[in-house]
């Protein structure tokens, strides 16, 4: 006799998200990667994932753009204390984004040790969490 145990993890979580607008690009655009700037990362083996998602009324949705997800393990994540070193999340295929449409990228991890830099009014700041 075989016993199988399954654990389903679900529910609400609050990832870091940053919106962007595709504008003035007749026919839309294709993107194949996104560069992020980390100031800390997980010291074990917990990965971090980036997803491109749709937006509604200025808020991220749970709807991921098809094929627009990339996961990296800590050894592939570069860090710096001044935001001078990027980490590239390369998608498997180019992702089409429509013109005059707002999207966001979402950073997801089970680790609280991933932290990125943000850019506000010509001041580079670390963003915790």
OpenMM code with the backbone's topology and positions (N, CA, C; nanometers):
from openmm import Vec3, app, unit

residues = "UNK UNK UNK UNK UNK UNK UNK UNK UNK UNK UNK UNK UNK UNK UNK UNK UNK UNK UNK UNK UNK UNK UNK UNK UNK UNK UNK UNK UNK UNK UNK UNK UNK UNK UNK UNK UNK UNK UNK UNK UNK UNK UNK UNK UNK UNK UNK UNK UNK UNK UNK UNK UNK UNK UNK UNK UNK UNK UNK UNK UNK UNK UNK UNK UNK UNK UNK UNK UNK UNK UNK UNK UNK UNK UNK UNK UNK UNK UNK UNK UNK UNK UNK UNK UNK UNK UNK UNK UNK UNK UNK UNK UNK UNK UNK UNK UNK UNK UNK UNK UNK UNK UNK UNK UNK UNK UNK UNK UNK UNK UNK UNK UNK UNK UNK UNK UNK UNK UNK UNK UNK UNK UNK UNK UNK UNK UNK UNK UNK".split()
positions = [
    Vec3(0.0842, -0.1176, 0.0000),
    Vec3(0.0000, 0.0000, 0.0000),
    Vec3(0.0891, 0.1244, 0.0000),
    Vec3(0.0546, 0.2185, -0.0852),
    Vec3(0.1304, 0.3416, -0.0979),
    Vec3(0.0456, 0.4589, -0.0503),
    Vec3(0.1068, 0.5437, 0.0304),
    Vec3(0.0382, 0.6636, 0.0773),
    Vec3(0.1068, 0.7849, 0.0167),
    Vec3(0.0282, 0.8741, -0.0407),
    Vec3(0.0811, 0.9967, -0.0992),
    Vec3(0.0281, 1.1158, -0.0207),
    Vec3(0.1187, 1.2038, 0.0157),
    Vec3(0.0800, 1.3261, 0.0860),
    Vec3(0.1079, 1.4441, -0.0038),
    Vec3(0.0111, 1.5305, -0.0184),
    Vec3(0.0257, 1.6508, -0.0990),
    Vec3(0.0045, 1.7728, -0.0125),
    Vec3(0.0852, 1.8712, -0.0378),
    Vec3(0.0699, 1.9983, 0.0324),
    Vec3(0.0483, 2.1062, -0.0730),
    Vec3(-0.0645, 2.1717, -0.0662),
    Vec3(-0.0969, 2.2770, -0.1605),
    Vec3(-0.0780, 2.4112, -0.0894),
    Vec3(0.0095, 2.4922, -0.1470),
    Vec3(0.0352, 2.6229, -0.0896),
    Vec3(-0.0332, 2.7256, -0.1778),
    Vec3(-0.1130, 2.8060, -0.1189),
    Vec3(-0.1840, 2.9069, -0.1958),
    Vec3(-0.2175, 3.0235, -0.1058),
    Vec3(-0.2930, 3.1130, -0.1600),
    Vec3(-0.3344, 3.2272, -0.0808),
    Vec3(-0.2719, 3.3552, -0.1295),
    Vec3(-0.2844, 3.4549, -0.0502),
    Vec3(-0.2429, 3.5887, -0.0860),
    Vec3(-0.0998, 3.6154, -0.0436),
    Vec3(-0.0253, 3.6847, -0.1278),
    Vec3(0.1067, 3.7338, -0.0919),
    Vec3(0.1270, 3.8663, -0.1614),
    Vec3(0.2225, 3.9455, -0.1143),
    Vec3(0.2411, 4.0816, -0.1631),
    Vec3(0.3812, 4.0984, -0.2200),
    Vec3(0.3998, 4.0649, -0.3494),
    Vec3(0.5331, 4.0777, -0.4086),
    Vec3(0.5647, 4.2232, -0.4441),
    Vec3(0.6901, 4.2510, -0.4692),
    Vec3(0.7313, 4.3817, -0.5189),
    Vec3(0.6895, 4.3893, -0.6653),
    Vec3(0.6262, 4.5000, -0.7043),
    Vec3(0.5846, 4.5187, -0.8433),
    Vec3(0.6187, 4.6609, -0.8862),
    Vec3(0.6602, 4.6752, -1.0104),
    Vec3(0.6891, 4.8067, -1.0677),
    Vec3(0.6227, 4.8154, -1.2037),
    Vec3(0.5445, 4.9199, -1.2231),
    Vec3(0.4702, 4.9341, -1.3477),
    Vec3(0.5518, 5.0083, -1.4526),
    Vec3(0.5149, 4.9850, -1.5787),
    Vec3(0.5739, 5.0583, -1.6910),
    Vec3(0.4714, 5.0643, -1.8033),
    Vec3(0.4852, 5.1634, -1.8882),
    Vec3(0.3914, 5.1868, -1.9968),
    Vec3(0.4619, 5.1693, -2.1302),
    Vec3(0.4023, 5.0890, -2.2161),
    Vec3(0.4500, 5.0785, -2.3537),
    Vec3(0.3729, 5.1850, -2.4312),
    Vec3(0.4424, 5.2868, -2.4798),
    Vec3(0.3764, 5.3981, -2.5495),
    Vec3(0.4586, 5.4399, -2.6708),
    Vec3(0.3907, 5.5004, -2.7650),
    Vec3(0.4544, 5.5525, -2.8864),
    Vec3(0.5337, 5.4454, -2.9613),
    Vec3(0.4828, 5.3257, -2.9587),
    Vec3(0.5472, 5.2142, -3.0293),
    Vec3(0.4431, 5.1477, -3.1176),
    Vec3(0.4270, 5.2004, -3.2388),
    Vec3(0.3263, 5.1454, -3.3294),
    Vec3(0.3454, 4.9952, -3.3430),
    Vec3(0.2387, 4.9208, -3.3163),
    Vec3(0.2447, 4.7762, -3.3266),
    Vec3(0.2925, 4.7073, -3.2003),
    Vec3(0.3347, 4.7848, -3.0981),
    Vec3(0.3823, 4.7246, -2.9742),
    Vec3(0.5321, 4.6969, -2.9779),
    Vec3(0.5795, 4.6226, -2.8793),
    Vec3(0.7220, 4.5909, -2.8688),
    Vec3(0.7409, 4.4447, -2.8290),
    Vec3(0.8584, 4.3937, -2.8574),
    Vec3(0.9007, 4.2624, -2.8078),
    Vec3(1.0148, 4.2858, -2.7103),
    Vec3(1.0081, 4.2219, -2.5941),
    Vec3(1.1209, 4.2272, -2.5011),
    Vec3(1.1667, 4.0847, -2.4727),
    Vec3(1.2959, 4.0699, -2.4509),
    Vec3(1.3479, 3.9355, -2.4257),
    Vec3(1.4135, 3.9213, -2.2892),
    Vec3(1.4250, 4.0331, -2.2143),
    Vec3(1.4888, 4.0248, -2.0832),
    Vec3(1.4554, 4.1494, -2.0012),
    Vec3(1.4869, 4.1414, -1.8739),
    Vec3(1.4749, 4.2556, -1.7845),
    Vec3(1.5954, 4.2522, -1.6899),
    Vec3(1.6558, 4.3684, -1.6679),
    Vec3(1.7700, 4.3803, -1.5766),
    Vec3(1.7232, 4.4428, -1.4461),
    Vec3(1.7594, 4.3797, -1.3353),
    Vec3(1.7289, 4.4320, -1.2022),
    Vec3(1.8581, 4.4466, -1.1235),
    Vec3(1.8560, 4.5347, -1.0253),
    Vec3(1.9742, 4.5671, -0.9462),
    Vec3(1.9493, 4.5301, -0.8006),
    Vec3(2.0195, 4.4279, -0.7532),
    Vec3(2.0008, 4.3754, -0.6179),
    Vec3(2.1093, 4.4286, -0.5249),
    Vec3(2.0714, 4.4548, -0.4003),
    Vec3(2.1725, 4.4878, -0.3001),
    Vec3(2.1887, 4.3757, -0.1982),
    Vec3(2.1008, 4.2755, -0.2010),
    Vec3(2.1208, 4.1550, -0.1207),
    Vec3(2.0460, 4.0396, -0.1862),
    Vec3(2.0852, 3.9182, -0.1481),
    Vec3(2.0219, 3.7983, -0.2034),
    Vec3(2.0214, 3.6891, -0.0990),
    Vec3(1.9527, 3.5813, -0.1300),
    Vec3(1.9439, 3.4683, -0.0387),
    Vec3(2.0807, 3.4023, -0.0252),
    Vec3(2.1132, 3.3595, 0.0950),
    Vec3(2.2437, 3.2980, 0.1189),
    Vec3(2.2364, 3.1449, 0.1189),
    Vec3(2.1216, 3.0924, 0.0847),
    Vec3(2.1059, 2.9470, 0.0764),
    Vec3(2.0813, 2.9080, -0.0693),
    Vec3(1.9664, 2.8508, -0.0962),
    Vec3(1.9379, 2.8077, -0.2331),
    Vec3(1.7983, 2.8473, -0.2810),
    Vec3(1.7344, 2.9389, -0.2110),
    Vec3(1.5993, 2.9805, -0.2479),
    Vec3(1.6033, 3.0725, -0.3698),
    Vec3(1.5300, 3.0390, -0.4740),
    Vec3(1.5339, 3.1200, -0.5970),
    Vec3(1.4487, 3.2469, -0.5875),
    Vec3(1.4637, 3.3314, -0.6872),
    Vec3(1.3818, 3.4509, -0.7049),
    Vec3(1.3260, 3.4449, -0.8473),
    Vec3(1.2016, 3.4894, -0.8638),
    Vec3(1.1356, 3.4814, -0.9940),
    Vec3(1.0839, 3.6188, -1.0350),
    Vec3(1.0936, 3.6481, -1.1634),
    Vec3(1.0355, 3.7695, -1.2200),
    Vec3(0.9245, 3.7272, -1.3152),
    Vec3(0.8106, 3.7962, -1.3056),
    Vec3(0.6993, 3.7753, -1.3967),
    Vec3(0.6580, 3.9094, -1.4554),
    Vec3(0.6153, 3.9093, -1.5796),
    Vec3(0.5497, 4.0252, -1.6378),
    Vec3(0.4002, 4.0020, -1.6268),
    Vec3(0.3292, 4.1057, -1.5799),
    Vec3(0.1858, 4.0928, -1.5592),
    Vec3(0.1102, 4.2107, -1.6181),
    Vec3(-0.0189, 4.1891, -1.6336),
    Vec3(-0.1067, 4.2959, -1.6781),
    Vec3(-0.1414, 4.3864, -1.5599),
    Vec3(-0.1976, 4.5033, -1.5933),
    Vec3(-0.2411, 4.5999, -1.4913),
    Vec3(-0.3868, 4.6360, -1.5194),
    Vec3(-0.4602, 4.6669, -1.4132),
    Vec3(-0.5964, 4.7196, -1.4261),
    Vec3(-0.6088, 4.8408, -1.3343),
    Vec3(-0.6464, 4.9531, -1.3929),
    Vec3(-0.6641, 5.0777, -1.3161),
    Vec3(-0.5418, 5.1122, -1.2317),
    Vec3(-0.4222, 5.0856, -1.2851),
    Vec3(-0.2990, 5.1203, -1.2152),
    Vec3(-0.2526, 5.0196, -1.1116),
    Vec3(-0.3178, 4.9046, -1.1031),
    Vec3(-0.2795, 4.8023, -1.0054),
    Vec3(-0.2417, 4.6728, -1.0759),
    Vec3(-0.1397, 4.6031, -1.0254),
    Vec3(-0.1021, 4.4742, -1.0849),
    Vec3(-0.2141, 4.3719, -1.0694),
    Vec3(-0.2289, 4.2885, -1.1688),
    Vec3(-0.3241, 4.1777, -1.1589),
    Vec3(-0.2469, 4.0491, -1.1292),
    Vec3(-0.3191, 3.9423, -1.1102),
    Vec3(-0.2558, 3.8116, -1.0911),
    Vec3(-0.2314, 3.7432, -1.2252),
    Vec3(-0.2676, 3.8102, -1.3354),
    Vec3(-0.2552, 3.7519, -1.4685),
    Vec3(-0.1156, 3.7723, -1.5252),
    Vec3(-0.0438, 3.6633, -1.5370),
    Vec3(0.0908, 3.6673, -1.5936),
    Vec3(0.0821, 3.6655, -1.7453),
    Vec3(0.1681, 3.7434, -1.8108),
    Vec3(0.1790, 3.7386, -1.9559),
    Vec3(0.2347, 3.5997, -1.9917),
    Vec3(0.1755, 3.5300, -2.0896),
    Vec3(0.2246, 3.3951, -2.1236),
    Vec3(0.3743, 3.3937, -2.1548),
    Vec3(0.4441, 3.2985, -2.0976),
    Vec3(0.5878, 3.2742, -2.1140),
    Vec3(0.6768, 3.3826, -2.0519),
    Vec3(0.6173, 3.4797, -1.9833),
    Vec3(0.6942, 3.5919, -1.9289),
    Vec3(0.7295, 3.5691, -1.7820),
    Vec3(0.8056, 3.4650, -1.7573),
    Vec3(0.8499, 3.4327, -1.6222),
    Vec3(0.9907, 3.3742, -1.6298),
    Vec3(1.0740, 3.4134, -1.5363),
    Vec3(1.2103, 3.3593, -1.5309),
    Vec3(1.2525, 3.3470, -1.3854),
    Vec3(1.3072, 3.2309, -1.3491),
    Vec3(1.3538, 3.2070, -1.2134),
    Vec3(1.5056, 3.1957, -1.2134),
    Vec3(1.5683, 3.2575, -1.1126),
    Vec3(1.7131, 3.2471, -1.0943),
    Vec3(1.7443, 3.2011, -0.9527),
    Vec3(1.8490, 3.1218, -0.9407),
    Vec3(1.8980, 3.0814, -0.8090),
    Vec3(2.0033, 3.1821, -0.7620),
    Vec3(2.0312, 3.1861, -0.6330),
    Vec3(2.1213, 3.2885, -0.5789),
    Vec3(2.2557, 3.2998, -0.6495),
    Vec3(2.3109, 3.1882, -0.6963),
    Vec3(2.4420, 3.1958, -0.7615),
    Vec3(2.4381, 3.2713, -0.8943),
    Vec3(2.3176, 3.2930, -0.9506),
    Vec3(2.3031, 3.3684, -1.0759),
    Vec3(2.2620, 3.5139, -1.0513),
    Vec3(2.2465, 3.5527, -0.9241),
    Vec3(2.2050, 3.6891, -0.8891),
    Vec3(2.3268, 3.7683, -0.8432),
    Vec3(2.3544, 3.8783, -0.9124),
    Vec3(2.4663, 3.9663, -0.8758),
    Vec3(2.4166, 4.0740, -0.7808),
    Vec3(2.5010, 4.1122, -0.6863),
    Vec3(2.4651, 4.2181, -0.5919),
    Vec3(2.5741, 4.3248, -0.5899),
    Vec3(2.5360, 4.4449, -0.5459),
    Vec3(2.6319, 4.5530, -0.5260),
    Vec3(2.5761, 4.6465, -0.4191),
    Vec3(2.6623, 4.7243, -0.3597),
    Vec3(2.6193, 4.8181, -0.2550),
    Vec3(2.5758, 4.9525, -0.3122),
    Vec3(2.5990, 4.9740, -0.4420),
    Vec3(2.5660, 5.1038, -0.5008),
    Vec3(2.4779, 5.0943, -0.6257),
    Vec3(2.4250, 4.9774, -0.6555),
    Vec3(2.3372, 4.9609, -0.7713),
    Vec3(2.4090, 4.9648, -0.9047),
    Vec3(2.5366, 4.9343, -0.9049),
    Vec3(2.6154, 4.9426, -1.0290),
    Vec3(2.6207, 4.8117, -1.1069),
    Vec3(2.5712, 4.7023, -1.0490),
    Vec3(2.5787, 4.5712, -1.1138),
    Vec3(2.4369, 4.5173, -1.1330),
    Vec3(2.4046, 4.4794, -1.2554),
    Vec3(2.2693, 4.4295, -1.2837),
    Vec3(2.2660, 4.2774, -1.2892),
    Vec3(2.1458, 4.2258, -1.2713),
    Vec3(2.1174, 4.0836, -1.2905),
    Vec3(2.0142, 4.0738, -1.4017),
    Vec3(2.0464, 3.9997, -1.5054),
    Vec3(1.9566, 3.9866, -1.6201),
    Vec3(1.8686, 3.8630, -1.6054),
    Vec3(1.7379, 3.8844, -1.6190),
    Vec3(1.6398, 3.7772, -1.6259),
    Vec3(1.6038, 3.7625, -1.7737),
    Vec3(1.6577, 3.6603, -1.8370),
    Vec3(1.6401, 3.6368, -1.9807),
    Vec3(1.5232, 3.5408, -2.0018),
    Vec3(1.4207, 3.5866, -2.0728),
    Vec3(1.3061, 3.5009, -2.1010),
    Vec3(1.3427, 3.4000, -2.2096),
    Vec3(1.2730, 3.2882, -2.2117),
    Vec3(1.3018, 3.1825, -2.3089),
    Vec3(1.2734, 3.2284, -2.4515),
    Vec3(1.1726, 3.3133, -2.4690),
    Vec3(1.1344, 3.3653, -2.6001),
    Vec3(1.1024, 3.5137, -2.5863),
    Vec3(1.1085, 3.5897, -2.6956),
    Vec3(1.0666, 3.7303, -2.6886),
    Vec3(0.9185, 3.7395, -2.6488),
    Vec3(0.8884, 3.8385, -2.5672),
    Vec3(0.7528, 3.8593, -2.5158),
    Vec3(0.6928, 3.9810, -2.5853),
    Vec3(0.5747, 3.9652, -2.6442),
    Vec3(0.5082, 4.0760, -2.7110),
    Vec3(0.4262, 4.1567, -2.6112),
    Vec3(0.4442, 4.2890, -2.6126),
    Vec3(0.3663, 4.3809, -2.5295),
    Vec3(0.2992, 4.4827, -2.6213),
    Vec3(0.1694, 4.5041, -2.6018),
    Vec3(0.0907, 4.5926, -2.6884),
    Vec3(0.1208, 4.7396, -2.6609),
    Vec3(0.1053, 4.8205, -2.7630),
    Vec3(0.1230, 4.9647, -2.7525),
    Vec3(0.0124, 5.0259, -2.6657),
    Vec3(0.0445, 5.1363, -2.5986),
    Vec3(-0.0492, 5.2099, -2.5133),
    Vec3(-0.1120, 5.1216, -2.4061),
    Vec3(-0.0313, 5.0350, -2.3496),
    Vec3(-0.0778, 4.9417, -2.2471),
    Vec3(0.0191, 4.9432, -2.1298),
    Vec3(-0.0374, 4.9411, -2.0091),
    Vec3(0.0445, 4.9408, -1.8875),
    Vec3(0.0666, 4.7969, -1.8417),
    Vec3(0.1902, 4.7666, -1.8078),
    Vec3(0.2306, 4.6355, -1.7571),
    Vec3(0.3097, 4.6561, -1.6285),
    Vec3(0.3461, 4.5461, -1.5652),
    Vec3(0.4372, 4.5553, -1.4516),
    Vec3(0.5245, 4.4306, -1.4490),
    Vec3(0.6396, 4.4449, -1.3833),
    Vec3(0.7164, 4.3256, -1.3511),
    Vec3(0.7000, 4.3021, -1.2032),
    Vec3(0.6953, 4.1763, -1.1644),
    Vec3(0.6731, 4.1355, -1.0266),
    Vec3(0.7897, 4.0477, -0.9844),
    Vec3(0.8441, 4.0756, -0.8687),
    Vec3(0.9557, 3.9998, -0.8134),
    Vec3(0.9020, 3.9134, -0.7001),
    Vec3(0.9224, 3.7814, -0.7099),
    Vec3(0.8638, 3.6864, -0.6158),
    Vec3(0.9710, 3.5919, -0.5624),
    Vec3(0.9703, 3.5709, -0.4307),
    Vec3(1.0595, 3.4721, -0.3706),
    Vec3(1.0047, 3.4307, -0.2347),
    Vec3(1.0386, 3.3095, -0.1939),
    Vec3(1.0050, 3.2654, -0.0586),
    Vec3(1.1064, 3.3161, 0.0432),
    Vec3(1.2115, 3.3801, -0.0039),
    Vec3(1.3151, 3.4347, 0.0833),
    Vec3(1.2925, 3.5845, 0.1035),
    Vec3(1.3150, 3.6298, 0.2246),
    Vec3(1.3080, 3.7736, 0.2542),
    Vec3(1.4429, 3.8411, 0.2352),
    Vec3(1.5420, 3.7667, 0.1884),
    Vec3(1.6775, 3.8204, 0.1759),
    Vec3(1.7058, 3.8852, 0.0409),
    Vec3(1.6118, 3.8761, -0.0530),
    Vec3(1.6296, 3.9442, -0.1811),
    Vec3(1.5820, 4.0881, -0.1666),
    Vec3(1.6689, 4.1826, -0.1959),
    Vec3(1.6348, 4.3241, -0.1909),
    Vec3(1.6900, 4.3922, -0.3147),
    Vec3(1.6105, 4.4822, -0.3721),
    Vec3(1.6494, 4.5499, -0.4953),
    Vec3(1.6591, 4.7002, -0.4733),
    Vec3(1.7276, 4.7652, -0.5659),
    Vec3(1.7344, 4.9108, -0.5683),
    Vec3(1.6153, 4.9642, -0.6466),
    Vec3(1.5675, 5.0808, -0.6070),
    Vec3(1.4664, 5.1525, -0.6841),
    Vec3(1.5225, 5.2892, -0.7189),
    Vec3(1.4640, 5.3525, -0.8187),
    Vec3(1.5111, 5.4828, -0.8627),
    Vec3(1.3973, 5.5830, -0.8485),
    Vec3(1.4193, 5.6845, -0.7651),
    Vec3(1.3192, 5.7887, -0.7444),
    Vec3(1.3846, 5.9250, -0.7510),
    Vec3(1.3405, 6.0056, -0.8455),
    Vec3(1.3854, 6.1444, -0.8566),
    Vec3(1.5362, 6.1602, -0.8434),
    Vec3(1.6067, 6.0853, -0.9265),
    Vec3(1.7523, 6.0931, -0.9341),
    Vec3(1.8233, 6.0487, -0.8070),
    Vec3(1.7572, 5.9680, -0.7240),
    Vec3(1.8193, 5.9139, -0.6031),
    Vec3(1.8019, 5.7619, -0.6078),
    Vec3(1.9125, 5.6912, -0.6084),
    Vec3(1.9094, 5.5464, -0.6072),
    Vec3(1.8971, 5.5012, -0.4631),
    Vec3(1.7913, 5.4259, -0.4321),
    Vec3(1.7647, 5.3842, -0.2942),
    Vec3(1.7463, 5.2338, -0.2864),
    Vec3(1.7943, 5.1712, -0.1790),
    Vec3(1.7633, 5.0301, -0.1617),
    Vec3(1.6179, 5.0131, -0.1206),
    Vec3(1.5533, 4.9077, -0.1699),
    Vec3(1.4162, 4.8751, -0.1332),
    Vec3(1.4191, 4.7421, -0.0615),
    Vec3(1.3820, 4.7418, 0.0640),
    Vec3(1.3833, 4.6192, 0.1437),
    Vec3(1.2531, 4.5444, 0.1283),
    Vec3(1.2612, 4.4098, 0.1412),
    Vec3(1.1419, 4.3281, 0.1441),
    Vec3(1.1082, 4.2743, 0.0138),
] * unit.nanometer
topology = app.Topology()
chain = topology.addChain("A")
for resn in residues:
    res = topology.addResidue(resn, chain)
    for name in ("N", "CA", "C"):
        topology.addAtom(name, app.Element.getBySymbol(name[0]), res)
